[in-house]
Amino acid sequence: MRHTSLIAFSLLGASLIAGAAFAQDPITNGFGQTIFFSPSGEPFRAPTGQPYPLAKWFNQADTNKDGKISHDEFVADAMAFFDKLDVNHDNYISSPENTRYENQIAPEIQTIDPRIAQPKQSSRQFDPEMSTGTDPNAGRYRKSIVGASQYSLIDEPQPVRAADANFDFKVSRDEWLDTAQQRFTILDRNGDGFITLDELPKTPAQLSAETPPPGEKGGKGSKKKRSGLF
């Protein structure tokens, strides 16, 4: 789908600064907090121990409070965030406005969260001898989970750049609207025109929080939550 091909964002060197970033300001980088990025890239944060902030986004988008997000509600929520990013209201998210998004609104996309489990297989070359019937992906390259993807429902490391369909380093209102429509289709997995909480996948951050580190009591696949996470 186009949502994956549109991603033109490099996080080269992010792993080198991750440790330092997470040791600084807990308000802007998520240490001591839980983070959720909406499908449009809007960050929601909550102190550790409180409900995962996906609920904040869902309640915001579900304007009629019927427990589900309609297509129109989803698009309206996306366009409201576009208006927040379009500071000069010229119907474009410009490169400087995107830089503001990266540095001030969603700085977590510039780091790799060390708490989130990464794919074990990192080789870019497929080794057929590693592939097995039980794991068809064995031996295949699996990209790192970086940027907003760490805290998102959709694998888009930089959701603003992902909407730049013509790669002109700015996002028009029409491009944003078109991308919002695609994102709704991705999340409306049963195709009924609504998104409910029970059909949403878990973010990599949630999944990592539910899996104890190797050797910790509970074993592989345990749902026990790690201390200091979610």
N, C-alpha and C positions, 0 to 999 in steps of 0.2 A: 504494500500500500504506500501511497505517496507520503504519509506521515513519517515513514522511516527514511525515505530517500531524500527528504527535505533537510535533514539534520546536517548542518554544515558548521559544526562547532568543535574546536579542538581544546582539550584539557591537558595538553602536554605540560608536564612538570607539576601538575596538581598534587600528585602523590608526595612530592617533596615538601610542599607547604602545608599539607593537611594536618600534620601533627602540631605545627606551630599555631595554625588557625584555630584549632579546637582547644588550644590552651589559653586563648585570649578572652574574648567577650562572649559570655554565654547567651546574650540577647541576640546577637547577629549570626552566630555560627552553629547554634543548635546543641552545644554541649550542655547537658542538664535539662534539655527540652526535647520534646518530640516535634517532628516537622512533617508537614504534608504539603505537597504542591498540587493544586487543582489541575484539571486537564488543560487549563489555559496558562498554567505556570504561576498562579497566584499562591504565595506561601501562607500557610496557616501554622501557628505554633501554639504549644501548650506546655505547661510545666510537667515534668515527669510525675506520673501518678494520676494525672487527670486523663479523661477519655482522649483517645487518639484524635487529633484535630481534623481528620477526614470528616468527622461529624459537624465541625464548624462550617466547612465548605458546603456540605450537603444541606444543612439547615439554611444557609445563605441562599443557595440556588433554588431550593424548594420554597418558592415565595408564597404559595397557597397552602403550605403545610399539610399536604395530603399524603406525605410519606414517600413520595416519588418525584423525580425530576423529569418533566416533560421536555420534548425537543425545544419548544419555545422558551422554557425556563432556562435550559442549558445554554442556549444561544444568547439569551439576555444577560446571563451571568458572564459569559465570555466577553460580550461587547462592553459590559460595565468595566471589566478589567482593562480592555483596550483603551477606554477613555481615561483611565487612571495613568496609563503608560504614555498616552499621547498628550504630553504636557502642553504643547503649543496649539493643540486642537486643529491641526492641519490635515487630519485624517490619515496620517502616516505615523508609524513608530520608526523614528529615524535612528541612525547609528548612535548619536549621542544619547538619545532616549533609551536605547537598548543598553548602553553602557551604564546608565543610571539604574536600570533594572538589575543588571548583573552585580553592581557594586553596592547599591543601597537597599534595594527591595529584596533581592534574593541572592545574597552573597554565598549561600550554601552551594550554589551550582559551580563555584570555583574550587571546591575542595572535594576530596574523596574521603568519605566518612569511614574511619577505620573500624567502626562497629558493624558495618554491613558486609556480609559474606560475599566474596567474589567467586565467579566460576573457577573451578580448579584447572580446567584445560585452557591454556593460554597460547598454544602453538597455532599459527595461522595455516599450517599445512595439515591436510587431512591424512591420517595414518589409518588405512583400512584394517590393519592388524589389531588396532585398539578397539574397533567397533565390535559390539556384541549384541546378541539378540535382546538382552535385558536393558541395554543402554545404547540406543541407536545413535546418540550424539557423542559417544565416546570416540575420541580421536579427532573430533571436529573443533574448529575454532569457535569459542564463545566469547563475545566481546565483554569488556569490563562494564560494570554498572557504575556510572559516573553521573555527575551533575544532578539535575532535577530528577533523573530516572531513579535515583536512590530513594526518593520519597514520593514517587508518582504512580498513578495507575497505568500510564502509557509510557513506553520507553522512548522518551525524548529528552536528551540531556540538556537542551536549551530550547524551551518551548516557544520563545519569541522568534528565534532564528528558524525554527522548524516551520513557521508559517510563511517564510519568505520564498514564495513559489518560483519567482523569476530570478532569485539570487542577485538582487540589486542593492542589497544591504539596507533595505528598509521594508517595512511591512505595511501594506495598504489596508484600509478598512475592509475592502472586498476580499483580500487574501485572508485576513483574520476570520472573516465570516465563513469563508469556504473551509478553512481549517477547523473551525468550531463544528461545522456540520460533519466533517469526517471523524472528529473525535467522538462526537455523540454516537455515530454509527458503530465505532469500535467498542464503546462501553455498553451500548444497548444490545447485549449479546443474544437475547431472545427475540429481538426485532419487534417488540410490542409497542415501540414509541415512547417508552418510559425507562428511566434508570432507577432501580431500587438498590438499597444497601446490600441486599443479599446476592445481587448479581455482580457486584464490584469485586475485582481481585484484590489481594493484599499487596501492599507496596513491599519492595525489598527490605525497607527498614522494619516493617512489621514482621516479616518472615524471619529476619535475622534476630529480632528480639525474642521470638518464640523458640529458637533453636539454641540450646546451650552449647558453649564451646566444647571441643573435644576433651573428653576426660571428666567433664563436669557431671555430677550426679543427675540422672535422668536419661542419659544415653542419647544416641543419634535419633533425631526425629521427635524428641520430647517437646512438649508444648510449654515446658516450664520457662518462665520469663527470666531473662538475665537481669541481675541487679544493675540499677543505674540506667536502664533503657526504658522500654515502654511499659 
